[in-house]
Amino acid sequence: MSMLVKKARASAEAGFTLIELMIVIAIIGILAAIAIPQYEQYITTSKASAVTSNFKNALNQVTAGVAATSAGQTIDLSTALSTSATNPTGAGSVATAYDAIGTTATGCGDVGISGPGLTGTTISAPIGGDILIKVGTTCASSSLTTAIQNSLKAAGFATAYTGSGTVVTPNGQVQ
């Protein structure tokens, strides 16, 4: 009998108790409760930064296009902006961030370029007025909308998502 008692004690001491398992699960739950919101905030911030980067690229290309037209050249924005930049927000069926060339941006993270200086996707002389560059912030998530707006403000483009947008004048000035 003493052999059976020794064997029973050895097998009872080999595992974890229910309390130990519950404590470990509680610790994992607390860590997850802290980490998941931080991760979601990181993703939102990175999407907003990518939208701002796409906006700056579009602004640089339009400014360069306006300068080129004053020298008698023509620039095709669809070629200049086809840098495989995608809409980081994943909104709708937008293939690239610049699908809104020639129209006003409507979707979340879309960069819209419109104005009388555009013929289709081409900037050519003479530019008959201001070219408007605007970022669409109609997002399903209000936190993403706010993050995009804050990112554009931090980059110095507080009007990029408003009705007035960012304007490139016929002489190349950014307003």
Order of alpha helices (4+ residues) and beta strands (2+ residues): alpha-alpha-beta-alpha-beta-beta-beta-beta-beta-alpha-beta
